[in-house]
Amino acid sequence: MKNKMTNKEKTFLAIIIPVVILFFIFNTLPMIKGFIYSLTNYKGYGSYQFVGFRNYIDLFSDVRVGKSYLFTFKYALVGTVLVNVLSIIMALALNAQIRFKSALRGIYFVPNILGGLVVGYIFSFFFTYILPAVGDTFNISWLQNSILASEKYAWIAVIVVGVWQAVAMNTIIYISGLQTVPEEVYEASMLDGVNKWQQFWKVTFPLIMPFVTINLVLSTKNMLMVFDQIMSLTKGGPAQSTESISYLIYQNGMSGGQFGFQSANAVIFFLIIVGISLFQMTVLNKKEEQL
């Protein structure tokens, strides 16, 4: 005799089945189609032929692709370090007993609410007009020209915007971690005569290590996928010096007649992000166990 499904099981299936269907339609299916297109010479229009893994082979000899990977990794490395250092400092400050703490927690989270393109266009105006005007007024030569027009320094402007917007969410996670540390631990460390710096490294940091792991993985992934800031600030310029992988895939895949080629680039990029995330999780989880 077959067992009838309980109301709880029916409710679970009624919730999970639509979610799985939507996930497949909007996530898994496009990924499968993208991989299929990566095996073709599809330009984004017209007919196409299967070329096997030629696109993947050509990726390794494409100078522009290599340059975009170098920029993206540099951006992600610098951005991840800055975001996490600033987030920890912010979290420690906002978790301390200071005046207007609730108001400050609301104010600093504003950048995360705003859209990436909106923030980028605001900063673009700031870098293009405001800072040069200040440079002209006070005769500061290095401010008189827009940093966005410099092949050497434009990436700094992009990183400033990306970090400014990313710090808020990471700070929230670190604050949550700090609130899990028992006060008794701090009291015991004070009796042992440790100073604030020692207290952070020997008490606080080891206890919030799981939150550090989460933030490092998320911030690295988000920095690697930088797109909005590039689109609104530099559009990959000047002279492709700030062209990220995501922007290159979008630009040449959608309007550059390289849909199949950039689909292969997207597949490789996806595998790289997954690989980096798994590596981080493995190393950081071992670090948690040691602590």
C-alpha positions in Angstrom: 0.0 0.0 0.0 1.5 3.4 -1.1 2.0 6.0 1.6 0.1 9.2 0.9 2.0 12.5 0.9 1.6 14.6 4.0 0.5 18.3 3.7 4.0 19.3 4.7 5.5 17.4 1.8 3.0 18.8 -0.6 3.7 22.3 0.6 7.5 21.6 0.2 7.0 20.4 -3.4 4.7 23.2 -4.3 7.4 25.7 -3.2 10.5 23.9 -4.5 9.3 22.7 -8.0 8.5 26.2 -9.4 11.9 27.5 -8.0 13.8 24.6 -9.7 11.9 25.2 -13.0 12.7 29.0 -12.9 16.3 28.3 -12.0 16.6 25.9 -14.9 15.0 28.3 -17.4 16.9 31.4 -16.4 20.2 29.9 -15.2 21.0 26.4 -16.3 19.5 26.5 -19.8 21.3 29.7 -20.8 24.6 28.2 -19.5 24.0 25.1 -21.7 23.1 27.2 -24.7 26.2 29.4 -24.1 28.5 26.3 -24.0 26.9 25.1 -27.3 27.5 28.5 -28.9 31.1 28.4 -27.7 31.6 25.5 -30.0 30.5 27.5 -33.0 31.6 30.5 -35.1 28.3 32.3 -34.4 28.5 36.1 -34.8 25.3 36.9 -32.9 23.3 36.9 -36.1 22.9 34.8 -39.3 23.9 31.2 -39.7 26.8 29.5 -38.0 28.9 26.3 -38.1 30.4 24.1 -35.4 34.1 24.6 -35.0 34.7 22.4 -32.0 37.2 23.7 -29.5 38.9 26.2 -31.8 37.5 29.2 -29.9 39.0 27.8 -26.7 42.4 27.4 -28.4 42.3 30.9 -29.9 41.6 32.4 -26.5 45.1 31.6 -25.4 46.7 33.5 -28.3 44.4 36.6 -28.2 46.4 39.5 -26.8 43.2 41.5 -25.9 41.8 38.7 -23.9 45.1 38.2 -22.1 45.2 41.9 -21.3 41.7 41.9 -19.9 42.5 38.9 -17.7 45.6 40.7 -16.3 43.6 43.8 -15.5 40.7 41.9 -13.9 43.0 39.8 -11.7 44.9 43.0 -10.6 41.6 44.8 -9.9 40.2 41.8 -8.0 43.4 41.4 -5.9 43.7 45.0 -4.9 39.9 45.4 -4.5 39.5 42.3 -2.3 42.3 43.4 0.1 41.0 47.0 0.4 37.3 46.0 0.8 38.1 43.5 3.6 40.5 45.8 5.5 38.2 48.8 5.3 35.2 46.6 6.2 36.9 45.2 9.3 37.9 48.7 10.4 34.3 50.0 9.8 32.8 47.0 11.6 35.0 47.5 14.7 34.2 51.2 14.7 30.4 50.7 14.3 30.4 47.9 16.8 32.1 50.0 19.5 30.2 52.2 21.9 30.0 55.4 20.0 27.4 58.1 19.6 25.0 58.1 16.7 25.9 54.4 16.0 22.5 53.5 14.5 22.5 56.6 12.2 26.0 55.8 11.0 25.0 52.2 10.2 22.3 53.5 8.0 24.4 56.1 6.3 27.3 53.9 5.3 25.0 51.3 3.8 23.6 53.8 1.2 26.3 53.0 -1.5 25.1 49.4 -1.5 21.5 50.4 -2.2 22.4 52.6 -5.2 22.8 50.9 -8.6 26.3 50.4 -9.9 25.6 52.4 -13.1 24.1 55.3 -11.1 27.1 55.4 -8.8 29.5 55.1 -11.7 28.0 58.1 -13.6 28.1 60.2 -10.5 31.7 59.5 -9.9 32.5 59.9 -13.6 31.2 63.5 -13.3 33.3 63.9 -10.1 36.5 62.7 -11.7 35.9 64.5 -15.0 34.8 67.9 -13.8 35.0 68.4 -10.1 38.6 67.2 -9.3 40.1 69.0 -12.4 38.3 72.2 -11.3 39.8 71.9 -7.8 43.2 71.2 -9.4 42.9 74.4 -11.5 41.8 76.5 -8.6 44.6 75.5 -6.3 47.2 74.9 -9.1 47.6 71.2 -8.3 49.0 69.8 -11.5 48.3 66.1 -11.0 44.6 67.0 -10.4 44.1 69.2 -13.4 43.5 66.4 -15.8 40.8 63.7 -15.4 42.2 60.5 -14.0 39.8 58.6 -16.3 41.8 59.8 -19.3 45.1 58.3 -18.0 46.1 54.8 -19.2 48.3 54.4 -16.2 45.9 55.6 -13.4 42.3 55.1 -14.7 42.1 51.7 -13.0 42.6 53.5 -9.6 39.4 55.5 -10.2 37.5 52.3 -11.1 38.8 50.6 -7.9 37.8 53.6 -5.7 34.2 53.3 -6.9 34.1 49.5 -6.7 35.5 49.5 -3.2 33.4 52.4 -2.0 30.3 50.5 -3.0 31.3 47.0 -1.8 32.4 47.9 1.7 28.9 48.2 3.0 27.8 44.6 2.6 31.0 43.2 3.9 30.8 45.5 6.9 27.4 44.1 7.8 28.8 40.5 7.7 31.7 41.5 9.9 29.4 43.3 12.4 27.4 40.1 12.6 30.6 38.2 13.3 31.8 40.6 16.0 28.4 40.3 17.8 29.0 36.5 18.1 32.2 37.1 20.2 31.3 36.7 23.9 32.2 39.7 26.2 33.7 37.2 28.7 36.5 36.5 26.2 37.4 40.1 26.0 37.3 40.5 29.8 39.6 37.4 30.2 42.0 38.9 27.7 42.1 42.2 29.5 43.0 40.4 32.7 45.9 38.8 30.9 47.1 42.3 30.1 46.9 42.2 26.2 46.6 45.5 24.4 43.9 46.3 21.8 46.1 45.2 18.8 46.9 41.9 20.5 43.3 41.5 21.4 42.2 41.8 17.8 44.7 39.3 16.4 44.7 36.8 19.2 41.0 36.9 20.2 38.7 38.7 17.8 40.2 37.6 14.4 40.3 33.9 15.1 36.7 33.9 16.4 35.4 35.8 13.4 37.4 33.6 10.9 34.2 32.0 9.4 32.9 35.5 8.5 36.3 36.4 7.0 36.0 33.3 4.8 32.6 34.3 3.6 33.7 37.9 2.9 36.9 36.9 1.1 35.0 34.5 -1.2 32.2 36.9 -2.0 34.3 40.0 -2.5 36.8 38.1 -4.7 33.9 36.8 -6.9 32.3 40.2 -7.1 35.5 42.0 -7.9 36.4 39.5 -10.7 32.9 40.1 -12.2 33.3 43.9 -12.3 31.2 45.4 -15.0 29.0 48.3 -13.9 31.9 50.5 -12.9 33.7 49.8 -16.2 30.6 50.6 -18.2 29.8 53.9 -16.5 33.3 55.2 -15.9 35.7 54.2 -18.7 34.0 51.7 -21.1 37.2 49.8 -21.1 39.4 52.7 -22.0 41.6 54.6 -22.4 43.2 52.3 -25.0 41.6 49.2 -23.4 43.6 49.7 -20.2 40.6 49.1 -17.9 38.8 46.5 -20.0 37.6 43.7 -17.6 36.7 40.2 -18.8 33.0 40.7 -18.2 33.0 44.0 -20.2 35.0 42.4 -23.0 32.5 39.4 -23.2 29.6 41.8 -23.3 31.1 44.3 -25.8 32.6 41.9 -28.3 30.0 39.2 -27.8 26.9 41.4 -28.2 28.0 44.0 -30.8 31.5 42.9 -32.0 30.5 39.8 -34.0 32.3 37.4 -31.6 29.3 35.7 -29.9 30.7 32.2 -30.2 34.3 33.3 -29.3 33.2 35.3 -26.3 30.9 32.5 -25.2 34.0 30.3 -24.9 35.6 33.1 -23.0 32.6 33.2 -20.6 32.8 29.4 -20.0 36.6 29.7 -19.2 35.9 32.7 -16.9 33.1 30.8 -15.1 35.5 27.8 -14.5 38.2 30.2 -13.2 35.8 31.8 -10.7 34.6 28.5 -9.5 38.2 27.2 -9.2 39.3 30.3 -7.2 36.3 30.1 -4.9 36.8 26.4 -4.2 40.5 27.1 -3.6 39.7 29.9 -1.2 37.1 27.8 0.7 39.5 24.9 1.0 42.5 27.0 2.3 40.4 29.2 4.6 38.4 26.3 6.1 41.8 24.6 7.0 42.8 27.9 8.5 39.6 28.0 10.6 40.3 24.5 11.9 43.9 25.5 12.9 42.6 28.5 14.8 
